[in-house]
Structures are given as structure tokens and as C-alpha cells.
Amino acid sequence: MTIQPAENKLKIAIIGTGPGGLAAIINLSRLPFVELSAYDQASELREVGAGISINQNTWRHLQLLGAADAIEQFNLRGDGTKVDSEQRNGITGELLFSRLQTVDPNIPARSRIERYKLQKALLDQIPAGFIKLSKRLSTIIELSKGVQLSFEDGTTAGPFDLLIGADGIRSAVRKHSFPDHKLSYTGKVAYRTLIPQSAVAHIPNIPKSSCFWHAKDTHVYTDPLDNGLFEIATRASETEESVKKVSWGQKIKRDQVVHHYDEYVDTIRQIIAVPDEWLEFAMFGGPRLESVISNNRIALLGDASHPLSGAFGSGAAFAFEDAYVLAKALAYTKAKGEPIGEALKLYDEVRSPHYKGLYAILNGFGSNAKDIQASSPSLDENEFINERTRRNWAANNSWIYEYDVTKVWKEHIQTLEASKDFLKLDLAQNDETGQKPLPQIPVSA
Ligand SMILES: Cc1cc2nc3c(=O)[nH]c(=O)nc-3n(C[C@H](O)[C@H](O)[C@H](O)COP(=O)(O)OP(=O)(O)OC[C@H]3O[C@@H](n4cnc5c(N)ncnc54)[C@H](O)[C@@H]3O)c2cc1C
């Protein structure tokens, strides 16, 4: 990879180098007309958290990004009988839903790996020292000559023709472009940890697959990962007062976690009691943005573009999809000699409807619970949990993980080209006759 500054290139700044920013660097550095700069507030790039799911859409982009080979070795594949995921009632342990892992050689098996492995596979594609670290963006000034950036260390950079905000859920770039958009605390925290599988080997009835254990207001996720690790990721309700002190990924002790899961089935109570220490994440989310671009020179990417609060467990893949489309749009408009604003328009046309669809699913989850409460108020807690889980999982949302943005992009451009051809034809016919042609009526077979 060569990332060389030159005159007359499109100057692009990327703020944030999580999975989204890294994918943007790799994709954009392949465009010969781009001069790229990337900044992150962190003094070193490391991933906090635990595991990350590699679904079909994640895998497609890891291949495109040149990072799949480094990940393949961690993929745990089965023989067609391997259960890939389960949904259980967390109070009774009852199995409500399960899915087998695919053995189709053309479809990657869903698997879950430690998050730092994904981060490393992407970072390995980028020259050392390219990302400027300890650069926390503080101010954005939009001038006629471009976007000027100031950082908390007192330095500045720019002007840039395009600013990409890949700065995560609490995006400073989003705040600048959409000052009325507000994030709020969801009332939930996530507790996450990785422990050796040997530490839970004595506990009966632990599923070999990934498993969600549902209760009314909380859930627990368990998953044996590659190389002998066991992941536990949970959700619990916490008041706003108690999370005000909480930073993202703060270490907390066992006592602060276990009491949330006292009502759970014995298997889960035993598992939750094992780790001494957990990481706590306060979950923030916000309404959907109508558009992921601003002023023909700012684009939001990854969590910055869709503050969904980790819903669907596929945020890295969504960020990869964003980065892919943005690079394609810039290449397409460059080839056509069109201004950068046209590229951003295309990016928005492809990505905003996708996020609209995801928010609709999330709203559907909320209304399933309300509908059940309204239509069947006599259900006891376990019946409610079972019914809500069945309804949420009956809706087939697997398209999210199978989504092929490369096809969607191609089809979008084909439709655009076809409409331009039609317009040309329409204008030509108008010129010849001075009249608009009659509409073509399809003849049925
Ligand atoms: C509990 C939880 C579980 C999840 N599980 C999964 C999963 O299984 N699979 C999956 O695909 N996704 C999962 N996600 C989502 C996933 O972590 C995110 O969607 C993904 O990390 C988004 O990548 P990003 O690059 O957009 O943002 P981030 O990873 O948040 O990266 C943002 C970067 O911007 C930098 N930054 C922020 N502000 C500034 C600033 N002002 N100046 C400079 N730099 C800045 C940060 O240091 C960071 O490096 C989960 C999320 C949560 C919360």
C-alpha cells in the first residue's frame, strides 16, 4: 500500500480509526487521486471488549479488505450438525430457537473471535505510523477552501476537501454537522468478559454454540470462542445516576454484576459468579439521522452514522459496508468528472435507506413487547419472555447478515445509468418532434 501526498489530489481526513476508520483507510488508499490523513484520539490503538461475530457480511468485507486470511485460522467450522446459535429462556433454561451452522463452502460459517484479532488484521494492511495518534478532534471549521480541523493538543490540520467522521457513537463530527441530534442513555449497561473455558468446564448444561439467555429486562450471552476462551456478555438496567460515573470499558468487580442475574437458571448463575472482574459499557443510542452527509464535504461512517447502540451485533460489518460504498462513490464520480458532493449524494442514497430498515426492525422489537402486554396481560413472566423471544426471532432478519452491499451498489448505479440513458433518449425524441413521446405501455405476454 502506498499513501503518498501529491498536489491536486482530493484531500481527505478520517477522524477515528476503529473498524470503520481502518476500513476507510484501506479502501480510500486504493484510489490514486486521494491524499489521505487519519487521526485518532487514542495514544495507542487497542480494542476493548471481548468477542466479535463474523457473519457473512463481515466476511465479505474482510476478503475485500485483504484481511480474511488472517482471520480464517480462527473460524470454527462444523460438519453440518453444529448448532450455530440458540435462544433460551434465561429463567427456566428452556430452548426456544436454534440454528445450524452452514456448511455451504461459498458461505462463511458464522463464528466469533476476539475483537483485537479483527483490529490487528486491518491494522496490518496499513503502514506503521500512518495514523496520527493522540489527536482528539476538538473543533471543525468549514471554510470556502475546505474543512479545517483543530485538535485538543493545540495542533491544526487542513483544509480538507472531505472530512469523514468515523469517530464512533459519541461522534464529534456528527455533533458538528447535526447539532440538534441528541444521544441519550438507554437505561442499559453491558457487562463483558473473557475467561478460560476451563474455568466453567465444571458447570452443567452450557451450550457449545453462542446462546442468548433472555429474561424480562436483561439478557446474558454466552459463547465458547476460539483458542479456549469463553465469552460472557450481558445487559442489565442501571439508573442514570449510577452510570454517570461510568466510562466506556471501565473495570468493575464481580459484586456489581452478579446481583442482576439472581433470578436466572442455575447454569447462568454459576457462570456469572466465575469472573472476578468485568468491563462495563453504558449503552447510549439516538434517533436515526435522515442523512449521513453534510454540506457536500462531510460524511459520517460506522457508529457515527447510525447510533444504534450495538444492536444486531454487526456494527463492524455496517462500518465496512459504509467504507466500501463511500470509496466506490468517490471513484465513480471521479471517473465521470463530477464534484465530490455527487459522490456523497450517492453514498447517502445507498446507506441511509439501509439504516432506516435497521431502525424499523429495532422499533418492531419494542412494539412486539408492547403488543404482547396489551393482547395477553395474563401471561406470567416466563410466558411473556418466551412469546417475545419467539416473535422477535420469528421475523426473519437474517438478511442483515447476508446483505451484499457490493450488489446493492452495482444495482444502484445501473438504475442511475438507465435513468440517465432514458433521459437522454427522452430529450433526443423531444428535439426531433418538438413533442414529448407517448409513454411506452408494456405488452403483457
Ligand atoms: C456491547 C457491544 C457489543 C458489540 N458487539 C459487536 C459484535 O459482536 N459484532 C460487531 O460487528 N459489532 C459489535 N458491536 C459494535 C461495534 O463495536 C461497533 O459498531 C464498531 O466498533 C464500530 O466501529 P467504528 O469504527 O464506527 O467506531 P468505534 O469502534 O467506536 O471507533 C471510533 C474511533 O474513533 C476515535 N475517536 C472518537 N472520538 C474521537 C475524537 N474526538 N477525535 C479523534 N478520535 C476519536 C476512538 O478513539 C475510536 O478509535 C458491539 C458494540 C457494543 C457496544
The ligand as a MOL file (V3000), in Angstrom:
LIG
                    3D

  0  0  0     0  0            999 V3000
M  V30 BEGIN CTAB
M  V30 COUNTS 53 58 0 0 0
M  V30 BEGIN ATOM
M  V30 1 C -21.5070 -4.1420 23.8530 0
M  V30 2 C -21.2490 -4.1150 22.3750 0
M  V30 3 C -21.1300 -5.3140 21.6650 0
M  V30 4 C -20.8740 -5.3050 20.2970 0
M  V30 5 N -20.7250 -6.4860 19.6220 0
M  V30 6 C -20.4650 -6.4740 18.2940 0
M  V30 7 C -20.2910 -7.6730 17.5330 0
M  V30 8 O -20.3560 -8.7790 18.0390 0
M  V30 9 N -20.0430 -7.5740 16.1880 0
M  V30 10 C -19.9340 -6.3610 15.5690 0
M  V30 11 O -19.6830 -6.3070 14.3500 0
M  V30 12 N -20.1030 -5.2150 16.2600 0
M  V30 13 C -20.3700 -5.2400 17.5940 0
M  V30 14 N -20.5290 -4.0830 18.2690 0
M  V30 15 C -20.4850 -2.8310 17.5420 0
M  V30 16 C -19.0650 -2.4470 17.1900 0
M  V30 17 O -18.2180 -2.4100 18.3130 0
M  V30 18 C -19.1160 -1.0740 16.5910 0
M  V30 19 O -20.2080 -0.9780 15.7290 0
M  V30 20 C -17.8500 -0.8520 15.8170 0
M  V30 21 O -16.7450 -0.8130 16.6950 0
M  V30 22 C -17.9790 0.4890 15.0960 0
M  V30 23 O -16.7980 0.8610 14.5910 0
M  V30 24 P -16.4950 2.3960 14.3580 0
M  V30 25 O -15.1720 2.4000 13.7000 0
M  V30 26 O -17.6320 3.0440 13.6800 0
M  V30 27 O -16.4380 3.0770 15.8070 0
M  V30 28 P -15.5000 2.7780 17.0520 0
M  V30 29 O -15.0480 1.3670 17.0720 0
M  V30 30 O -16.2120 3.3130 18.2270 0
M  V30 31 O -14.2070 3.6720 16.7740 0
M  V30 32 C -14.2300 5.0670 16.8800 0
M  V30 33 C -12.7960 5.5730 16.9450 0
M  V30 34 O -12.8530 6.9900 16.9540 0
M  V30 35 C -11.9570 7.5050 17.9120 0
M  V30 36 N -12.4830 8.8220 18.3320 0
M  V30 37 C -13.6510 9.0750 18.9480 0
M  V30 38 N -13.7990 10.3940 19.1550 0
M  V30 39 C -12.7030 10.9880 18.6490 0
M  V30 40 C -12.2720 12.3450 18.5580 0
M  V30 41 N -13.0000 13.3670 19.0300 0
M  V30 42 N -11.0890 12.6090 17.9600 0
M  V30 43 C -10.3140 11.6020 17.4620 0
M  V30 44 N -10.6790 10.3020 17.5360 0
M  V30 45 C -11.8550 9.9970 18.1070 0
M  V30 46 C -11.9450 6.4560 19.0080 0
M  V30 47 O -10.7470 6.5100 19.7670 0
M  V30 48 C -12.0700 5.1560 18.2050 0
M  V30 49 O -10.7970 4.6350 17.8580 0
M  V30 50 C -20.7840 -4.0750 19.6300 0
M  V30 51 C -20.9180 -2.8700 20.3260 0
M  V30 52 C -21.1470 -2.8890 21.6870 0
M  V30 53 C -21.3010 -1.6040 22.4190 0
M  V30 END ATOM
M  V30 BEGIN BOND
M  V30 1 1 1 2
M  V30 2 1 2 3
M  V30 3 2 2 52
M  V30 4 2 3 4
M  V30 5 1 4 5
M  V30 6 1 4 50
M  V30 7 2 5 6
M  V30 8 1 6 7
M  V30 9 1 6 13
M  V30 10 2 7 8
M  V30 11 1 7 9
M  V30 12 1 9 10
M  V30 13 2 10 11
M  V30 14 1 10 12
M  V30 15 2 12 13
M  V30 16 1 13 14
M  V30 17 1 14 15
M  V30 18 1 14 50
M  V30 19 1 15 16
M  V30 20 1 16 17
M  V30 21 1 16 18
M  V30 22 1 18 19
M  V30 23 1 18 20
M  V30 24 1 20 21
M  V30 25 1 20 22
M  V30 26 1 22 23
M  V30 27 1 23 24
M  V30 28 2 24 25
M  V30 29 1 24 26
M  V30 30 1 24 27
M  V30 31 1 27 28
M  V30 32 2 28 29
M  V30 33 1 28 30
M  V30 34 1 28 31
M  V30 35 1 31 32
M  V30 36 1 32 33
M  V30 37 1 33 34
M  V30 38 1 33 48
M  V30 39 1 34 35
M  V30 40 1 35 36
M  V30 41 1 35 46
M  V30 42 1 36 37
M  V30 43 1 36 45
M  V30 44 2 37 38
M  V30 45 1 38 39
M  V30 46 1 39 40
M  V30 47 2 39 45
M  V30 48 1 40 41
M  V30 49 2 40 42
M  V30 50 1 42 43
M  V30 51 2 43 44
M  V30 52 1 44 45
M  V30 53 1 46 47
M  V30 54 1 46 48
M  V30 55 1 48 49
M  V30 56 2 50 51
M  V30 57 1 51 52
M  V30 58 1 52 53
M  V30 END BOND
M  V30 END CTAB
M  END
